[in-house]
Amino acid sequence: MSARTARTPRTLLTAVAALALLGAGPALASPSAVSAADATAWDTDRAAAAYAANPAAVTASGSENGGTAPGLAFDGNGATRWSSDFADGAWIRLDLGTTLRVDRVVLDWEAAYGKRYVLEVSGNGSDWTPFYTETAGTGGSVTAHTYPQEVTGRYVRLRGLERATPYGYSLYSFKVYGGEPAPAATVRSNLALNHPAYTNYYQHAGNSPAFVTDGGHPADLKADATRWSSDWNADRWVAVDLGAASVIDTVELYWEAAYAVDYRLQVSDDNRTWRTVYQPSAAEVAARRANVKSPAEATGVHDSVRLPQPATGRYVRMLGTERRSFYNPAPATAHFGYSLYEFEVWGTGGSARAAYPAVPGEQQGTYRTTFFDDFTTASLDRSKWRVVRTGTEMGSVNGEAQAYVDSTDTVRTENGALVLRAGYCKGCTRAGGGTYDFTSGRVDTHTRFDFTYGRVSARMKLPVGDGFWPAFWLLGSDVDDPSVSWPASGETDIMENIGYADWTSSALHGPGYSADGNIGARQTYPNGGRADDWHTYAVEWTPAAMRFQVDGRLVQETTRNVLESTRGQWVYGHDQYVILDLALGGAYPAGWNHVTTPYWGLPQPSVDRIAGGGVRAEVDWVRVEQKG
């Protein structure tokens, strides 16, 4: 399940005020003064514009010495730097000169970096709102995207919490990107400029919908530049909030090569009920459908859509219904997502007060048990659990060798525990059109207990041996919806073990951070502990974070703030369900043990142990606690 190759967005400034960027360039006219006919040239020209911050606009809590003054983090010279005084609470602040919507901040650290720090925005220089909080910094270059937060203000500050070294905080550069939101207009203007934008799914943090209103696109509609890019699905949309009811006559879409063959332009008063005001003709769709090239040869298109009649609404949406086809290479056909450099909405009305809604915070209340099973019944309680079968509830995945079957040989209760047992019989099992040499067990709570947020835990004892792959995890309940699918559904791996005695792993999978690119961590058992002893594995899943534990010890914490700022979309605000399984071989074990025969990731000694009947994962109990 690989993702389209990620590309780094180009440096682009969308403000007409002083910002911290490399180099300097001419001031540009406000977009409200630019006619639709001149819009293409204006947007293309501004791609080269850059502004140097006035050093006088930069202040700090202090500096190490006169050669590391705060203005040196904004002088466009990668060899000079600001270095703070030697205090954990040191800070540096930039006055942008006017109120801007900030879409990202880039920090280039010297060796003396921040382990813990906060990026904040303020309208008056006194009252600060945090928008990025780092708790485990490692230095280097850090890009903190702001989407989907509302980060609008005149001042931006980095405030240190804990230094990584005995020295101060040392930055080669502190770059802020953003622009001035288009105000209410009585003359025809691009009402979408630097306004909030939304989507159902996007590829990763660097391709969020925030970039479709940032005011720029490359002249050739091919170069790497800031853009929204959806994941690989035809049913995707991107929408702009104009801030107030508007009269719209024209929409300008500047597509990258992955454009929509067919789409709808829609308007809404409430961001829920949509009215279609334009769709391409059948002839236009046919021509776009026929334009099939390799990704290297393909370029984008500019759709200048004059609406048949002016439309009224606050929100405007592009709803994709068919993606462009590529030869990749010929004669194979590939489809990517939709990729849009810029979404302009021309008309009158609007308001600069448009804002992103508040991001959910932590839940209040006390945990109470809402699901529990200690497996003391004579057989599996099927009012709580579904037994999953290969070829029925699921297909073969990850190159694993087993077929999941519904049998007491593979799934049973025994001595107050759930037992998932592996079996071997050469060519004996047919499932889903394939023939398998191995069987095993998998159960889940889907359709029995699907839930949003909670503390999920299980006490387990795991088999140790190369290629044995037991797991305790959660999967988004909409994974089987073809308009969502994996990884947009979200996946939460509470515990995975691939046969090593001394460690297990945890991970999150979603758009922009799936498969080998997941957000994960390995934990090693302390004091000589082993996977084939009893241990309790857990995750606390809240609207703001995922916190993984082993025997009550925190082993991974991933906040929504850091995930969305640096990796991709948080897709954990809806139901998931619990899964327990014992897989054999496949991609994850093979990536570590490098075994290719007799089975991928599963060597002969492990096959012999399975044939002997002794490979099993045991579960003492499973509990879900929720607040409410």
C-alpha positions as CSV (number, residue, x, y, z in Angstrom):
1,M,0.0,0.0,0.0
2,S,2.5,2.5,-1.1
3,A,1.8,6.2,-1.4
4,R,2.5,8.5,-4.3
5,T,6.0,9.9,-4.1
6,A,6.0,12.9,-1.9
7,R,7.4,16.1,-3.2
8,T,8.7,19.0,-1.2
9,P,6.6,22.2,-1.8
10,R,8.5,25.2,-3.1
11,T,9.1,28.3,-1.0
12,L,6.2,30.6,-1.6
13,L,5.2,33.8,0.2
14,T,1.6,35.1,0.0
15,A,1.9,38.3,2.0
16,V,2.5,41.8,1.0
17,A,4.1,42.6,4.4
18,A,7.6,41.9,5.6
19,L,8.2,38.2,6.3
20,A,11.2,36.2,7.2
21,L,12.4,34.5,4.0
22,L,15.7,34.2,2.1
23,G,16.5,37.0,-0.2
24,A,14.4,40.1,-1.0
25,G,12.0,41.1,-3.7
26,P,9.7,43.9,-4.8
27,A,6.4,44.7,-3.1
28,L,3.3,43.4,-4.9
29,A,-0.1,45.0,-5.3
30,S,-3.0,43.8,-3.2
31,P,-5.0,41.1,-5.0
32,S,-8.1,43.2,-4.7
33,A,-6.5,45.6,-7.2
34,V,-5.8,42.9,-9.8
35,S,-8.3,42.1,-12.5
36,A,-9.2,38.6,-13.4
37,A,-7.5,39.0,-16.8
38,D,-4.2,39.9,-15.0
39,A,-4.6,37.2,-12.3
40,T,-2.4,34.6,-14.0
41,A,0.5,36.9,-14.6
42,W,0.2,38.3,-11.0
43,D,0.2,34.9,-9.4
44,T,3.1,33.6,-11.5
45,D,5.2,36.7,-10.8
46,R,4.7,36.5,-7.1
47,A,6.3,33.0,-7.1
48,A,9.6,34.8,-7.3
49,A,8.8,37.4,-4.6
50,A,10.6,37.1,-1.2
51,Y,10.9,39.5,1.7
52,A,13.6,40.0,4.3
53,A,12.4,40.8,7.8
54,N,13.6,44.1,9.2
55,P,16.0,43.1,11.9
56,A,14.4,45.7,14.1
57,A,11.2,43.7,13.9
58,V,12.9,40.8,15.8
59,T,13.3,40.8,19.6
60,A,14.5,38.1,22.0
61,S,14.9,37.4,25.7
62,G,18.6,37.7,25.2
63,S,21.6,36.5,23.1
64,E,24.8,34.6,23.9
65,N,26.9,37.5,22.6
66,G,26.9,40.4,20.1
67,G,27.7,38.0,17.2
68,T,24.5,36.0,17.7
69,A,21.9,38.7,17.8
70,P,18.2,37.7,17.1
71,G,18.1,39.5,13.7
72,L,20.7,37.0,12.4
73,A,18.0,34.3,12.3
74,F,16.2,36.4,9.7
75,D,19.0,37.7,7.6
76,G,18.8,35.1,4.8
77,N,22.3,33.9,5.5
78,G,22.4,30.2,6.5
79,A,25.8,30.7,8.1
80,T,24.8,33.2,10.7
81,R,22.6,32.5,13.7
82,W,20.8,33.7,16.8
83,S,21.9,32.0,20.0
84,S,20.0,32.7,23.1
85,D,21.2,33.2,26.6
86,F,21.6,29.9,28.5
87,A,18.1,29.6,29.9
88,D,15.4,27.0,29.2
89,G,12.7,29.8,29.0
90,A,14.5,31.9,26.3
91,W,12.4,33.2,23.5
92,I,12.6,35.0,20.1
93,R,9.8,37.0,18.5
94,L,9.0,38.4,15.1
95,D,6.7,41.3,14.3
96,L,5.1,40.6,10.9
97,G,4.0,44.2,10.6
98,T,0.4,43.4,9.9
99,T,-2.1,40.6,10.7
100,L,-1.5,37.5,8.5
101,R,-2.8,34.0,8.3
102,V,0.3,31.8,8.9
103,D,0.4,28.5,7.0
104,R,3.8,27.2,8.3
105,V,7.0,28.0,10.2
106,V,10.4,26.5,9.3
107,L,13.1,26.3,12.0
108,D,16.7,25.5,11.0
109,W,18.5,24.5,14.2
110,E,22.2,24.7,14.9
111,A,23.7,22.0,17.2
112,A,22.2,23.7,20.3
113,Y,18.5,22.9,19.6
114,G,15.3,22.8,21.6
115,K,14.2,19.5,23.1
116,R,10.9,21.1,24.2
117,Y,9.5,24.4,22.8
118,V,6.3,26.1,21.7
119,L,5.5,28.2,18.6
120,E,2.9,30.9,19.4
121,V,1.0,33.6,17.6
122,S,-0.4,36.9,18.9
123,G,-2.4,39.8,17.7
124,N,-1.1,42.3,20.1
125,G,2.3,41.0,21.3
126,S,1.0,40.3,24.8
127,D,-1.6,37.5,24.5
128,W,-0.2,34.3,23.0
129,T,-1.9,31.3,21.5
130,P,0.2,28.1,21.0
131,F,0.0,26.4,17.6
132,Y,2.9,23.9,17.7
133,T,4.3,22.2,20.8
134,E,7.4,20.0,20.5
135,T,8.1,17.6,23.4
136,A,10.9,15.5,21.8
137,G,12.8,17.7,19.5
138,T,15.9,16.3,17.7
139,G,17.1,19.5,16.0
140,G,17.8,19.7,12.2
141,S,15.2,21.4,10.0
142,V,11.6,21.4,11.3
143,T,8.6,22.5,9.3
144,A,5.5,23.1,11.4
145,H,2.4,23.3,9.3
146,T,-0.6,25.1,10.9
147,Y,-3.5,23.4,9.1
148,P,-6.2,22.8,10.4
149,Q,-5.7,25.4,13.1
150,E,-6.6,29.0,13.0
151,V,-3.2,30.8,13.2
152,T,-3.7,34.4,12.5
153,G,-1.8,37.3,14.1
154,R,0.8,40.0,13.8
155,Y,3.5,38.4,16.0
156,V,5.1,34.9,16.0
157,R,7.2,33.6,18.8
158,L,9.3,30.6,19.6
159,R,9.3,30.1,23.4
160,G,11.7,27.5,24.8
161,L,10.7,25.0,27.4
162,E,13.8,22.8,27.7
163,R,17.2,22.9,26.0
164,A,18.8,19.8,24.5
165,T,22.3,21.0,25.5
166,P,23.8,23.1,28.3
167,Y,24.0,26.0,25.8
168,G,21.1,28.2,24.6
169,Y,18.7,27.8,21.7
170,S,20.6,28.4,18.4
171,L,18.8,29.0,15.1
172,Y,20.3,29.6,11.7
173,S,16.9,30.6,10.4
174,F,13.4,31.2,11.5
175,K,11.1,31.4,8.5
176,V,7.4,32.3,8.6
177,Y,5.0,31.8,5.6
178,G,1.6,33.2,5.2
179,G,-0.5,35.9,3.8
180,E,-3.1,38.6,4.4
181,P,-6.7,37.3,4.1
182,A,-8.8,38.9,1.4
183,P,-11.2,41.4,3.0
184,A,-14.8,42.0,2.2
185,A,-15.0,43.4,-1.3
186,T,-17.4,45.7,-3.0
187,V,-15.5,45.5,-6.3
188,R,-14.7,42.2,-8.0
189,S,-11.9,40.4,-6.3
190,N,-10.4,37.0,-5.5
191,L,-12.4,36.4,-2.3
192,A,-10.6,33.2,-1.5
193,L,-7.0,34.5,-1.1
194,N,-5.5,33.3,2.2
195,H,-8.9,32.1,3.4
196,P,-9.6,28.8,5.2
197,A,-9.9,25.8,3.0
198,Y,-11.1,22.3,3.8
199,T,-11.0,18.8,2.3
200,N,-12.2,15.3,3.1
201,Y,-8.7,13.8,2.7
202,Y,-5.2,15.0,1.7
203,Q,-1.9,13.3,0.9
204,H,0.3,14.7,3.7
205,A,1.0,17.8,5.7
206,G,2.9,19.5,2.9
207,N,-0.1,19.1,0.6
208,S,-2.9,20.3,2.9
209,P,-5.9,22.3,1.5
210,A,-4.4,25.4,3.1
211,F,-2.2,25.8,0.0
212,V,-5.0,26.2,-2.5
213,T,-5.6,29.7,-1.3
214,D,-2.0,30.9,-0.7
215,G,-1.8,32.9,-3.9
216,G,0.7,31.2,-6.1
217,H,1.2,28.7,-8.9
218,P,4.0,27.9,-11.3
219,A,3.8,29.3,-14.9
220,D,4.2,25.9,-16.5
221,L,1.7,24.2,-14.1
222,K,4.3,21.5,-13.7
223,A,6.9,22.7,-11.3
224,D,6.9,21.6,-7.7
225,A,5.0,24.2,-5.8
226,T,2.6,24.5,-2.9
227,R,-0.6,22.7,-3.6
228,W,-3.4,20.6,-2.3
229,S,-3.1,16.9,-3.2
230,S,-5.8,14.4,-2.2
231,D,-5.1,10.8,-1.5
232,W,-5.7,8.2,-4.3
233,N,-9.5,8.2,-4.5
234,A,-11.9,9.7,-7.0
235,D,-14.4,10.8,-4.4
236,R,-12.5,13.8,-3.0
237,W,-13.2,17.5,-2.6
238,V,-11.7,20.8,-1.5
239,A,-13.7,23.8,-0.3
240,V,-13.0,27.4,0.5
241,D,-14.7,29.6,3.2
242,L,-15.2,33.1,1.9
243,G,-16.2,34.4,5.3
244,A,-19.6,35.7,4.4
245,A,-22.3,35.5,1.7
246,S,-20.8,36.4,-1.6
247,V,-21.8,36.8,-5.2
248,I,-19.5,34.6,-7.3
249,D,-19.1,34.9,-11.1
250,T,-15.8,33.1,-11.9
251,V,-13.7,30.3,-10.4
252,E,-10.1,29.8,-11.5
253,L,-8.6,26.4,-10.9
254,Y,-4.9,26.0,-11.5
255,W,-4.3,22.2,-11.7
256,E,-1.1,20.3,-11.4
257,A,-0.8,17.3,-13.8
258,A,-3.1,15.2,-11.6
259,Y,-6.2,17.1,-12.5
260,A,-9.9,16.2,-12.4
261,V,-11.3,14.8,-15.7
262,D,-14.8,15.4,-14.4
263,Y,-15.8,17.5,-11.4
264,R,-18.5,19.7,-10.0
265,L,-18.3,23.3,-8.7
266,Q,-20.7,23.8,-5.8
267,V,-21.8,26.5,-3.4
268,S,-23.2,26.4,0.1
269,D,-24.5,28.7,2.7
270,D,-23.7,26.5,5.7
271,N,-20.9,24.1,4.5
272,R,-23.3,21.2,4.6
273,T,-25.9,21.6,1.9
274,W,-24.4,22.1,-1.6
275,R,-25.8,23.4,-4.9
276,T,-24.0,22.5,-8.2
277,V,-23.4,25.6,-10.3
278,Y,-21.1,24.1,-12.9
279,Q,-19.8,20.9,-14.4
280,P,-17.7,20.3,-17.6
281,S,-19.6,19.3,-20.7
282,A,-19.5,15.8,-22.0
283,A,-17.1,16.9,-24.8
284,E,-14.8,18.6,-22.4
285,V,-14.7,15.5,-20.2
286,A,-14.0,13.3,-23.2
287,A,-11.1,15.5,-24.3
288,R,-9.6,15.5,-20.8
289,R,-10.1,11.7,-20.5
290,A,-8.2,11.2,-23.7
291,N,-5.2,13.2,-22.6
292,V,-3.2,10.3,-21.2
293,K,0.5,10.7,-20.8
294,S,3.3,9.5,-18.5
295,P,3.7,11.4,-15.3
296,A,7.0,12.8,-16.6
297,E,5.4,14.3,-19.7
298,A,2.1,15.4,-18.2
299,T,1.4,19.0,-17.3
300,G,-1.5,20.7,-15.5
301,V,-4.4,22.7,-16.9
302,H,-6.0,26.1,-16.0
303,D,-9.7,26.0,-15.8
304,S,-11.2,29.5,-16.0
305,V,-14.8,28.9,-15.3
306,R,-17.3,31.7,-15.9
307,L,-20.4,30.5,-14.2
308,P,-23.5,30.4,-16.4
309,Q,-25.0,32.9,-14.0
310,P,-23.7,34.4,-10.8
311,A,-24.1,32.2,-7.7
312,T,-24.6,33.2,-4.1
313,G,-23.0,31.4,-1.2
314,R,-20.3,31.6,1.5
315,Y,-18.6,28.3,0.7
316,V,-17.3,27.1,-2.7
317,R,-16.3,23.5,-3.4
318,M,-14.6,21.5,-6.1
319,L,-16.0,18.0,-6.0
320,G,-13.9,15.5,-8.0
321,T,-15.7,12.6,-9.6
322,E,-13.1,11.2,-12.1
323,R,-9.3,11.4,-11.9
324,R,-6.9,11.7,-14.8
325,S,-5.2,8.6,-16.2
326,F,-1.5,8.2,-16.7
327,Y,0.7,5.7,-18.4
328,N,3.1,4.7,-15.7
329,P,4.8,3.3,-17.8
330,A,2.9,2.3,-20.9
331,P,0.8,0.3,-21.3
332,A,-0.1,0.2,-17.6
333,T,-2.5,2.8,-16.5
334,A,-2.2,4.6,-13.2
335,H,-4.4,7.0,-11.2
336,F,-3.2,9.3,-8.5
337,G,-5.3,11.8,-6.5
338,Y,-6.3,15.3,-7.4
339,S,-3.6,18.0,-7.2
340,L,-4.6,21.7,-7.3
341,Y,-2.1,24.6,-7.0
342,E,-4.6,27.3,-6.6
343,F,-8.4,27.8,-6.1
344,E,-9.5,31.4,-6.8
345,V,-13.1,32.6,-6.4
346,W,-13.9,35.9,-8.0
347,G,-16.8,38.1,-7.1
348,T,-18.0,40.5,-4.4
349,G,-18.7,40.0,-0.7
350,G,-16.8,37.8,1.6
351,S,-15.0,38.7,4.9
352,A,-11.5,38.5,6.3
353,R,-13.0,37.2,9.5
354,A,-13.3,33.6,8.1
355,A,-11.6,31.3,10.5
356,Y,-10.9,27.6,11.0
357,P,-12.9,26.1,13.9
358,A,-11.2,25.2,17.1
359,V,-9.4,21.8,17.1
360,P,-10.9,19.4,19.7
361,G,-9.1,19.2,23.0
362,E,-8.9,16.5,25.7
363,Q,-12.1,15.0,27.0
364,Q,-13.5,15.7,30.5
365,G,-14.9,13.1,32.8
366,T,-14.0,9.8,34.4
367,Y,-13.3,6.5,32.7
368,R,-15.8,3.7,33.0
369,T,-15.7,0.2,31.5
370,T,-17.9,-0.1,28.3
371,F,-16.5,-3.4,27.0
372,F,-14.9,-6.3,28.8
373,D,-14.2,-10.0,28.1
374,D,-12.1,-12.3,30.3
375,F,-12.8,-15.4,28.1
376,T,-14.2,-17.5,30.9
377,T,-17.1,-18.8,28.8
378,A,-16.9,-22.3,27.3
379,S,-16.5,-20.9,23.8
380,L,-15.9,-17.5,22.3
381,D,-18.7,-15.0,23.0
382,R,-19.9,-14.1,19.5
383,S,-22.1,-11.3,20.8
384,K,-18.8,-9.5,21.5
385,W,-16.5,-10.9,18.8
386,R,-16.6,-11.7,15.1
387,V,-14.4,-14.5,13.8
388,V,-12.7,-13.2,10.6
389,R,-12.2,-15.5,7.6
390,T,-9.9,-15.1,4.7
391,G,-11.9,-14.8,1.5
392,T,-15.1,-13.7,3.4
393,E,-14.5,-10.8,5.8
394,M,-11.1,-10.0,4.4
395,G,-8.6,-10.9,1.6
396,S,-5.0,-11.8,1.8
397,V,-2.8,-8.9,3.0
398,N,0.8,-8.0,3.6
399,G,2.2,-11.1,1.9
400,E,1.2,-13.2,5.0
401,A,1.3,-17.0,4.6
402,Q,-1.8,-17.9,6.6
403,A,-5.5,-18.2,5.9
404,Y,-7.7,-17.1,8.8
405,V,-10.4,-19.7,9.4
406,D,-13.3,-20.1,11.8
407,S,-12.4,-23.3,13.7
408,T,-11.8,-24.3,17.3
409,D,-8.3,-25.3,16.0
410,T,-7.5,-21.7,15.4
411,V,-9.8,-19.7,17.8
412,R,-11.0,-21.1,21.1
413,T,-11.2,-20.3,24.8
414,E,-9.1,-22.4,27.2
415,N,-8.4,-22.0,30.9
416,G,-9.9,-18.5,31.0
417,A,-8.0,-17.2,28.0
418,L,-8.5,-16.6,24.3
419,V,-6.2,-18.8,22.3
420,L,-5.3,-18.0,18.7
421,R,-3.4,-21.0,17.3
422,A,-1.4,-21.5,14.1
423,G,-1.6,-24.7,12.1
424,Y,0.3,-26.3,9.1
425,C,-0.9,-28.6,6.4
426,K,0.7,-28.4,3.0
427,G,-1.9,-27.3,0.4
428,C,-4.8,-28.3,2.7
429,T,-6.7,-25.0,3.0
430,R,-8.6,-23.2,0.2
431,A,-9.9,-19.7,0.9
432,G,-10.8,-16.7,-1.2
433,G,-9.6,-18.5,-4.4
434,G,-6.2,-19.3,-3.0
435,T,-4.5,-22.3,-1.5
436,Y,-2.8,-22.0,1.9
437,D,-0.4,-24.2,3.8
438,F,-1.1,-22.4,7.1
439,T,-4.2,-21.5,9.1
440,S,-4.5,-19.2,12.1
441,G,-7.0,-17.1,14.1
442,R,-8.3,-13.6,13.9
443,V,-11.2,-12.0,15.9
444,D,-12.6,-8.4,16.0
445,T,-15.4,-6.4,17.5
446,H,-16.6,-4.9,14.3
447,T,-20.5,-4.6,14.2
448,R,-20.5,-5.8,17.8
449,F,-18.6,-2.9,19.5
450,D,-17.4,0.0,17.4
451,F,-16.4,3.1,19.5
452,T,-14.8,6.5,19.4
453,Y,-12.1,7.4,22.0
454,G,-11.2,5.4,25.1
455,R,-8.5,3.5,27.0
456,V,-8.1,0.1,25.3
457,S,-6.0,-2.6,27.0
458,A,-5.3,-6.3,26.9
459,R,-3.2,-8.8,28.9
460,M,-1.4,-11.1,26.5
461,K,1.3,-13.8,26.1
462,L,2.9,-14.0,22.7
463,P,4.8,-16.8,20.8
464,V,8.5,-16.1,20.2
465,G,10.1,-17.2,16.9
466,D,11.0,-15.7,13.5
467,G,8.0,-14.6,11.6
468,F,5.3,-15.1,14.2
469,W,3.3,-11.9,14.0
470,P,0.6,-11.5,16.7
471,A,-1.1,-8.1,17.0
472,F,-3.5,-6.2,19.1
473,W,-4.9,-3.2,17.2
474,L,-7.7,-0.9,16.1
475,L,-9.0,-0.2,12.6
476,G,-11.3,2.5,11.4
477,S,-14.8,1.2,11.0
478,D,-15.2,2.8,7.6
479,V,-12.2,0.9,6.1
480,D,-14.6,-1.2,3.9
481,D,-16.2,2.0,2.4
482,P,-14.6,2.3,-1.0
483,S,-14.8,6.0,-0.8
484,V,-12.6,5.9,2.3
485,S,-10.5,2.6,2.5
486,W,-7.1,2.2,4.1
487,P,-5.1,4.2,5.3
488,A,-7.7,7.0,5.3
489,S,-9.7,4.9,7.7
490,G,-6.9,5.2,10.2
491,E,-5.2,2.3,12.0
492,T,-3.9,2.1,15.6
493,D,-1.4,-0.6,16.3
494,I,-1.4,-1.0,20.1
495,M,1.0,-4.0,20.0
496,E,2.8,-5.8,17.2
497,N,5.4,-8.5,17.7
498,I,7.3,-10.3,14.9
499,G,8.8,-13.1,16.9
500,Y,11.6,-11.2,18.8
501,A,11.6,-12.0,22.6
502,D,12.7,-8.6,23.8
503,W,10.6,-6.0,22.0
504,T,7.2,-5.1,20.6
505,S,6.2,-2.0,18.5
506,S,3.3,0.4,18.4
507,A,2.3,2.6,15.4
508,L,-0.3,4.9,13.7
509,H,-1.2,4.6,10.0
510,G,-3.1,7.3,8.1
511,P,-2.8,9.5,5.0
512,G,0.9,10.5,4.7
513,Y,2.1,8.1,7.4
514,S,1.3,4.6,6.4
515,A,3.1,1.2,5.9
516,D,6.8,1.6,6.4
517,G,6.3,5.4,6.8
518,N,4.1,5.0,9.9
519,I,4.4,7.0,13.1
520,G,5.7,4.3,15.4
521,A,8.0,3.3,18.2
522,R,9.7,0.2,19.6
523,Q,9.8,-0.7,23.2
524,T,12.2,-3.1,24.9
525,Y,11.0,-4.9,28.0
526,P,12.9,-3.8,31.1
527,N,14.7,-6.1,33.5
528,G,15.0,-9.0,31.0
529,G,11.3,-9.2,30.3
530,R,10.1,-11.3,27.4
531,A,7.2,-11.3,25.0
532,D,6.3,-14.9,26.0
533,D,5.6,-13.7,29.5
534,W,2.3,-12.0,30.4
535,H,2.2,-8.3,29.8
536,T,-0.5,-5.6,29.5
537,Y,-0.6,-3.5,26.3
538,A,-2.7,-0.4,26.1
539,V,-3.5,2.8,24.3
540,E,-5.3,5.9,25.6
541,W,-7.0,7.4,22.5
542,T,-8.4,10.9,23.0
543,P,-9.4,13.7,20.6
544,A,-5.9,15.2,21.1
545,A,-3.5,12.3,21.4
546,M,-2.6,8.6,21.3
547,R,-0.6,7.4,24.3
548,F,0.7,3.8,24.2
549,Q,1.7,1.8,27.3
550,V,3.3,-1.5,28.1
551,D,2.6,-2.6,31.7
552,G,1.7,1.0,32.6
553,R,4.9,2.4,31.2
554,L,4.5,5.1,28.4
555,V,6.3,3.9,25.3
556,Q,4.9,6.3,22.6
557,E,2.9,9.5,22.7
558,T,1.7,11.1,19.5
559,T,-0.3,14.3,19.8
560,R,-2.7,15.4,17.1
561,N,-0.9,18.8,17.0
562,V,2.5,17.3,16.1
563,L,1.0,14.7,13.8
564,E,-0.9,17.2,11.7
565,S,1.8,19.8,11.8
566,T,4.5,17.5,10.5
567,R,3.1,14.4,8.9
568,G,-0.5,14.3,7.7
569,Q,-4.2,14.2,8.6
570,W,-5.5,13.1,12.0
571,V,-8.1,10.4,11.0
572,Y,-9.0,9.2,14.5
573,G,-12.2,11.2,15.2
574,H,-14.6,8.4,14.3
575,D,-15.3,4.8,15.3
576,Q,-12.7,2.1,15.4
577,Y,-12.9,-1.5,16.4
578,V,-10.6,-3.9,18.3
579,I,-8.7,-6.7,16.4
580,L,-6.6,-9.6,17.8
581,D,-4.8,-11.8,15.4
582,L,-1.8,-14.2,14.9
583,A,-0.3,-13.7,11.4
584,L,2.6,-15.7,9.9
585,G,5.4,-14.2,7.8
586,G,4.8,-11.3,5.5
587,A,6.2,-7.8,5.0
588,Y,6.9,-6.7,8.5
589,P,8.8,-9.9,9.7
590,A,10.6,-10.1,6.4
591,G,11.8,-6.6,6.7
592,W,13.6,-7.6,9.9
593,N,14.7,-11.2,9.4
594,H,15.3,-11.0,5.6
595,V,13.9,-14.5,5.2
596,T,12.6,-15.4,1.7
597,T,12.4,-19.2,1.9
598,P,10.5,-21.4,2.4
599,Y,8.1,-18.6,3.0
600,W,8.5,-14.8,3.0
601,G,9.5,-13.8,6.5
602,L,9.0,-17.4,7.9
603,P,12.1,-19.7,8.1
604,Q,12.0,-23.5,8.2
605,P,12.5,-23.8,12.0
606,S,9.4,-21.6,12.5
607,V,7.4,-23.8,10.0
608,D,8.5,-26.9,12.0
609,R,7.3,-25.3,15.2
610,I,3.9,-24.5,13.7
611,A,3.6,-28.0,12.4
612,G,4.3,-29.3,15.9
613,G,1.2,-27.4,17.1
614,G,2.9,-25.2,19.7
615,V,2.5,-21.7,18.2
616,R,-0.2,-19.7,19.9
617,A,-1.0,-16.3,21.2
618,E,-3.0,-16.1,24.4
619,V,-5.2,-13.2,25.7
620,D,-6.2,-13.1,29.3
621,W,-8.7,-10.2,29.0
622,V,-9.6,-7.2,26.9
623,R,-11.0,-4.0,28.3
624,V,-12.3,-0.7,26.8
625,E,-12.9,2.3,29.1
626,Q,-14.5,5.5,28.0
627,K,-15.4,8.9,29.4
628,G,-19.0,10.0,29.4
